[in-house]
Amino acid sequence: MYKVMLADDEGIVTDSLKFIIEKTFEGQCEIRTSKTGRGVIELAETFRPDIAFMDIQMPGINGIEAMREIRAGNENTIFIVLTAYDKFDYAREAISLGVLEYLNKPFSRDTIEDVMRRAMAQVDAARKRRSNELMIREKIETVTPIIENGFIYSVLFQENEAEAEKYRMLLGLDAEYGFMVVITADEPDSKTGNPVGTGVRIQSQASKLREMIRGHFDCVVGPLLSNKMICFFQSQTKETDYSARVSFIEHSEVLLKELGERFDAAFRMGIGSIEPLSMIGDSYKQALEALKFTDAEVAHVKDLPVGCAYEPDYPIELEKNLFAAVSHGDAGRTTDIASQFFDWVRRVYPDAFVDAKLKCLEFVLWAEHLAFESGGMTYRFLHRSDYLPAINGFSDFDSLKIWFTDKMAEAARNIATKKEEREDSIIETAKNYIKENFAQDLSLDDVSSRVDVSPYYFTRLFKEETGETFMEYLTGLRVEHAKELLRDPMMSVKDICAQAGYTDPNYFSRIFKKAEGVTPTEYRAALEEKRV
């Protein structure tokens, strides 16, 4: 249905237009009329026409002014100007108002029909564009929470830097720093608390909760886990000043009040410190600790004696990066950062050689602890029996530095080696299992279950290690086996299909042709020709 507005002070003009439109486009148009500039403006506000036939000269407000007022309230209206004067006089003024056509009076029926068809086509195109835009927005609204959840998981668990980087790109995040916020919900006026019950109760309204948080803050809103919502805020700087922190807390209190009223629950917020993305998990832990430390509605880690305080200029970020490199099994980066840290110790405390020894021993023991936890090293009680004698035997910084960087790199290599060995073992076991069972009804779940890892992790790992997807590898084995069987002229293609792991001969033929460029029958015929 098209809404058509006819604006002309001559009744015979509007009657003629209405007759032509209703006769030609029967049942397709809803038509309203007005005779004055003021009347047409008021009509447009309530009627919101798709198409408007506008007389230039009307009593009171002229057609140009009326169109300008209408355009301000409805940018989609298509104007068709009616005039008894030379249209050139008005073209310059009207061109910016989106006029489709200028019609001189008197006009013919064919002219009106033609301009109406063009106007209706424009309306249809605009409606289709709006529909597509809404569809895209709807898809984005559906996909965005998935991407945001993926980003939160990737930066918290630091399992795959490339994956985290992809999420950052999709979300348009460009800062190298950020901080985590944890929002919790509990029953109002509850002394013992019922976080699980509250989480279950508000789970069905998680999308509304996300929407309200985004209404106050520009942030990445992660998953609702039990009664906790995890959010990430990016930051362009390593630190935030006092006034910005106070402003953020005040804004947070307003949000919590609105959430409490909307969901009939007691909301609290823990705020971690700004950290590099590689260390954002520390900010998350700080946000949780802040909530535990105080009963305040908004708990900022900077306001509380939570965590370790360091002397001025201590390279805490360098220290964090060092152990991150160890945890990732990056021996090269570990060596570089360990060397930088040691150089800082030597430069700042050149006369504290004993303290430098203790710091090196402390770091090496913690790096090995990380290796033990990851399975990269087997714990043996006497493993470190030579550490103290070695440390005490060093008489200069250079020899201590060599020992320190070597031990740190060794811990990183142990983690990497164990990771590679485990991945190699997984892939080797999987490939052997596929080779032994490719003729069966074999699925991705079957194989991933066999090697005891999730299908998602197995899929990524298999592609990284073999260069093929699971299905590509399986198909390759089946086709190669079928090619061997086709050498036997006594075997039917149907039997070969079954022995290659397929139940449908037609499907088998399509798969074979996709891989080899010919059907199984054609492949066999080519073999026969070679024999002859």
Buried (B, 14 or more C-beta within 10 A) or exposed (E): EBBBBBBBBBEEBBEBBBEBBBEBBEEEBEBBBBBBBBBBBEBBEEBBBBBBBBBBBBEBBBBBBBBBBBBEEBEBBBBBBBBEEEBEEBEEBBEEBBBBBBBEEEBEEEBBBEBBEBBBEBBEEBEEEEEEEEEEEEEEEEEBBEBBBBBBBBBBEBEEEEBBEBBBEBBEBEEEBBBBBBBBBBBEEEEEEEBEBBBEBBEEBBEEBBEBBBEBBEBBBBBBEBBBBBBBBBBEEEEBEEEEBEEBBEEBBEBBEBBBEBBEBBBBBBBBBBBBBBBBBBBBBBBBBBBEBBEBBBBBBBBBEBBEEEEEEEBEEEBBBBBBBBBBBBBEBBBBBBBEBBEBBBEEEEEEBEEBBEBBBEBBEBBBBBBBEBEBBEEEEEEBEEBEEBBEEBEEBEEBBEBBBEBBBBBBBBBBBBBEEBBEEBBEBBBEBBEEBBBEEBEBEBBBEBBEBEBEBBBEBBBEBBEEEBEEBBBEBBBEBBBEBBEEEEEEBEEBBBBBBBEEBEEBBEBBBEBBEBBBEBBBEEEEEEEE
